[in-house]
């Protein structure tokens, strides 16, 4: 564990080009707010340096883990407009929505230069995600049918999008 409370070795926003991540979220209507090193991160459920959400804003710093920014942003993408309007810090939602958020962040990671699925799996495991099959990769590959169905039913991925096909194939943006 590092001084900031982030598990050692986790990929940080300062380590990647964030433009593709920002662009994808902006395409869904989520605005990106950078805060200076050491500043408080508004809306952070887990505390700094983890990402925060308030209404239509994702709050981050350079030392925010990529996994955290992707996860919180994907939570927002999965929410209804009514929930987004009153969002402040705690995303709420159901267990299957949490799984869908995890699945979507893995698909998103596959499109990000310098990240990819394998790295997202590693960072999710380092952060402490708990899946009954023992790892994020095993869950994604063998136990995520409910997450895929949830995302497909809401038009966030096509019915065919999954581990073997291109991410976001046919997905709509809001």
N, C-alpha and C positions, 0 to 999 in steps of 0.2 A: 504494500500500500504506500502510495506517495504521501508527501506532506499535505496535499490538498484533499486527501481522502479518496482519490481516484486510484483504482488498482494499477500497479506498475505495468508498463507496457501497453496500456490502452491508447489507441490512436486519438490524437487531439485535433481540433479544427485547425490549429496552426500548422499541422503536418500535411494538410491537403489543400488543393484549390477548391474553395467552397462555392465557386460560381455555379457549377452544375446543381449542387444541392439547393442553393438559394433560388435558382431559376425554377427548379421543379416545384418547390413549395410556393413560390410566387405565382406560378401557373394555376395553383389551386386557391390562391387568394391569401396565403399566409405571408405576412411581412417579416423580414429578418431584421433584428435589432442587435448590433454589436455593442458591447460594453467594454470599457477599458479593463486591463488586468487589475485585479484586486477590488474592482467595484462589485457591489451587490448585483445579483442577477434577479430582477423582478420576476415573480411567478414561478420560481424554482421550488418544486415540491421537495426535492432531496437536498437542497442547499447548494451553495457554490462548490464547484464550478459547473454543476449540472444545469442543463437548459431549463428555461422557464417559459410558461405560456400565460398570456393575458389577452383575452379577446382574439384579435386576428394578428397577434404579434408573438414571434418566437424570439426569446432573449437568450443571448449567448456571449461568451468571451472566447479569446483565442485558446484558453486552456480548457474549454468545454470539450468533453469527449465526443467524437463523431457519433458514436452510438447513442449518446444522450440527445443530441440535436436531431438525429434521424428519428429516434423513437418518439420524442415529444411532438415533432412536426407531423409524423404519421398518425399520432393520436388525433391531432387537429383535423387532418384530412379525413379521418374516419368518423368524425362527429357530425351531427346534424347542425344545420344553421342555428337552430334554437339554442342548442347547448353551447355553440361557439360564442353567441352573443353575450352569455353570462359567464364565460370561462375566466377563471382566475385561479391559477396554481393547480387545483385538483381536477383532473380530467374526468374522474368518475367513470361510468360505463360498466359494461358487463365483462364477465370472464372471456367470452368468445370475442368481444371487441378487443380486449387486451391481446389475445392470440393473433387476431387479424392485424393489429398494429405491429406486432413482432414480425409477422410474415411480410407485411408491406415494407418494413424497414430493411429486411434482408433483400427483397427484390430491388429496392432503391439502391442499396449498397452495390449491387452487381453492376449498376450503371455509372458508378462514381470512380473516376480514375484514382488509383492509389488506395482504394478501399476493397471492393469486391466482397462476394459472399463469404469466402473462407475467413477473411479478416473480421467481418461482422460477427460470424459465429464465435470466433475466438474472444472478441471483446465482450460479447454478450455473456459468455461463460465466465470470463474474468470478473465482470461486473456483479455476477451472482444470480443471473436468471436461473430458475429452477424448472426443469422439464422432466416429466416422468420417465423419459427414455435416457436421461442423464446428460444430454448436451443439446445446445441449440441446433446443431447440424442434424442430429438424429431426429429431433422433433420435426424440423423442417422437411426432411426427406421421408419420414415414415408416419407422422402423426398429426399433420396439420390440415387434414381435409376440412375440418370445421372452419378454420381460418380462411382457407381458399374459397369455400362456399359463401361465407359471410361477405368477403370482398367482392366476389363475382355478383352476388345478389344486389349489391349496391353500385355496380358498374365501375368499381375501382380497378378491377382487373378483368380480363376476359375469362370465360369459363375454361379456356385452354391454358391460361397462364399458370405456370407451376414450375417446379424444379427443372423440368426437361425442355421448357419452351422459353422464348424470349420474354423478359420482364415487361409488364405493362402492355402487352400485345392487345390492342383494342381498348385500352383503358380510357375512360373519359377524364377530362379535367373540368373543374367547376368554374 
